[in-house]
Amino acid sequence: DVTGVQTCALPISALFAVERDRLNDLLAGLQAADWQRSSPCPGWSILGLCGHLLGGDFGLLARHRDGHYGTPPPAGATEGEFVAWLDAMQAEWVGASRRLSPRLVTDLLQWTGPQIIGMLRREDPRARTASVSWAGASPVPAWLDQARELSEYWIHRQQLLQGLGRPSDLRADLAGPVLDGLRWAYPYRLAQAPARPGDTVTLA
């Protein structure tokens, strides 16, 4: 049961600011040919993956800041149906974002980043107002939803580095909180596995 606040020393908004600074620094150093390299996401170039990140920014601001849910998931969808719907929606956005130049994508990410950070700061991290599908069906504290968002951006930046042929950025200031947030997927999934009294699980 996710009952407390996040265990990392800094609020998620501060960690997101670090993550966005590192993304902006990475993109600022790319050459024209780099944007057309393939990313680890099938069918997406480096530019396409950055377009996906921009779509994530827009969606976050629309839902969390403006209360606008323009793309609600299908009602009563199974897990497989939800994943298929989500994949199709993401592919639609990335396809449309091909009209944006690398400079436009970079500029827009620099514009949306501070707004997301401010939005996260204004949220009550303890409020059970969030939905995180991999952590359970019941509402969870907002901090876990924020940690989920941070993990997605951090993982996608690792994919950008991989596509560019560069080493992963595993500095503990972000990698630690990301893994700390993702571990909350285990209780929900393990609850579906057979277990006997006294059984334990160790995460290393």
Secondary structure as the mmCIF struct_conf table of DSSP 4:
data_model
#
loop_
_struct_conf.conf_type_id
_struct_conf.id
_struct_conf.beg_label_comp_id
_struct_conf.beg_label_asym_id
_struct_conf.beg_label_seq_id
_struct_conf.end_label_comp_id
_struct_conf.end_label_asym_id
_struct_conf.end_label_seq_id
BEND BEND1 GLY A 4 GLY A 4
BEND BEND2 CYS A 8 LEU A 10
HELX_RH_AL_P HELX_RH_AL_P1 ILE A 12 ALA A 28
TURN_TY1_P TURN_TY1_P1 GLY A 29 GLY A 29
HELX_RH_3T_P HELX_RH_3T_P1 ALA A 32 GLN A 36
BEND BEND3 ARG A 37 ARG A 37
STRN STRN1 SER A 38 SER A 38
HELX_LH_PP_P HELX_LH_PP_P1 SER A 39 SER A 39
BEND BEND4 PRO A 40 CYS A 41
TURN_TY1_P TURN_TY1_P2 PRO A 42 GLY A 43
STRN STRN2 SER A 45 SER A 45
HELX_RH_AL_P HELX_RH_AL_P2 ILE A 46 LEU A 60
HELX_RH_PI_P HELX_RH_PI_P1 LEU A 61 ARG A 65
TURN_TY1_P TURN_TY1_P3 ASP A 66 ASP A 66
BEND BEND5 GLY A 70 THR A 71
HELX_LH_PP_P HELX_LH_PP_P2 PRO A 72 PRO A 74
TURN_TY1_P TURN_TY1_P4 ALA A 75 GLY A 76
HELX_RH_AL_P HELX_RH_AL_P3 GLU A 79 ALA A 96
HELX_RH_3T_P HELX_RH_3T_P2 SER A 97 ARG A 99
BEND BEND6 LEU A 100 LEU A 100
HELX_RH_AL_P HELX_RH_AL_P4 PRO A 102 ARG A 122
BEND BEND7 GLU A 123 GLU A 123
TURN_TY1_P TURN_TY1_P5 PRO A 125 ARG A 126
STRN STRN3 ALA A 130 ALA A 130
HELX_RH_3T_P HELX_RH_3T_P3 SER A 133 ALA A 135
BEND BEND8 ALA A 137 SER A 138
STRN STRN4 VAL A 140 VAL A 140
HELX_RH_AL_P HELX_RH_AL_P5 ALA A 142 GLY A 163
TURN_TY1_P TURN_TY1_P6 LEU A 164 GLY A 165
HELX_RH_AL_P HELX_RH_AL_P6 ALA A 172 LEU A 182
TURN_TY1_P TURN_TY1_P7 ARG A 183 TRP A 184
HELX_RH_AL_P HELX_RH_AL_P7 ALA A 185 LEU A 190
TURN_TY1_P TURN_TY1_P8 ALA A 191 GLN A 192
BEND BEND9 ALA A 193 ALA A 193
TURN_TY1_P TURN_TY1_P9 PRO A 197 GLY A 198
#
